[in-house]
Amino acid sequence: MFIFVGKVIYAFMWLFLLFNLIFPYPKPANVVAYVGLAAFVIIHGLQALILQTTMTNQEKQEDKFKAVRLFIFGVFETLSWKNKK
C-alpha cells in the first residue's frame, strides 16, 4: 500500500512539474518548478542509466520497460521489485 501511494505521489509530482512547461506558473514558482524538473530528470535518468548498464541482454528482453518505470517512479519502483521477490 505504501509503495502504491508513493507511486501515485510521484506521478502527480511529474504532472505538476511538466504542467509548468505548458502553462508557466507565476514568477517565483516557475523557477522552483524548473529546478525541480531538472533535478527529477537528472536523478531518475541516472538511476535508469545505471539499471540499463547493469542488466544483461536476457533481462532486457524479459522486461523492456523496467528502466522506464524506474525513471518515472524512482525508488518506489525498486521497492516494488523487492516485494515481488
Contacts in CASP RR format, 6 or more apart in sequence:
PFRMAT RR
TARGET T0000
AUTHOR 0000-0000-0000
METHOD contacts of the structure
MODEL  1
MFIFVGKVIYAFMWLFLLFNLIFPYPKPANVVAYVGLAAFVIIHGLQALI
LQTTMTNQEKQEDKFKAVRLFIFGVFETLSWKNKK
3 76 0 8 1.000
3 79 0 8 1.000
3 80 0 8 1.000
3 83 0 8 1.000
6 73 0 8 1.000
6 76 0 8 1.000
7 73 0 8 1.000
7 76 0 8 1.000
7 77 0 8 1.000
7 80 0 8 1.000
10 72 0 8 1.000
10 73 0 8 1.000
10 74 0 8 1.000
10 76 0 8 1.000
11 72 0 8 1.000
11 73 0 8 1.000
13 40 0 8 1.000
14 40 0 8 1.000
14 72 0 8 1.000
16 33 0 8 1.000
17 33 0 8 1.000
17 36 0 8 1.000
17 37 0 8 1.000
17 40 0 8 1.000
18 37 0 8 1.000
20 29 0 8 1.000
20 30 0 8 1.000
20 33 0 8 1.000
20 34 0 8 1.000
20 37 0 8 1.000
21 37 0 8 1.000
24 30 0 8 1.000
25 33 0 8 1.000
44 70 0 8 1.000
44 71 0 8 1.000
44 72 0 8 1.000
44 74 0 8 1.000
45 71 0 8 1.000
47 70 0 8 1.000
47 71 0 8 1.000
47 74 0 8 1.000
48 67 0 8 1.000
48 68 0 8 1.000
48 70 0 8 1.000
48 71 0 8 1.000
49 67 0 8 1.000
51 66 0 8 1.000
51 67 0 8 1.000
51 70 0 8 1.000
52 60 0 8 1.000
52 67 0 8 1.000
55 66 0 8 1.000
55 67 0 8 1.000
59 66 0 8 1.000
69 77 0 8 1.000
70 77 0 8 1.000
70 78 0 8 1.000
END
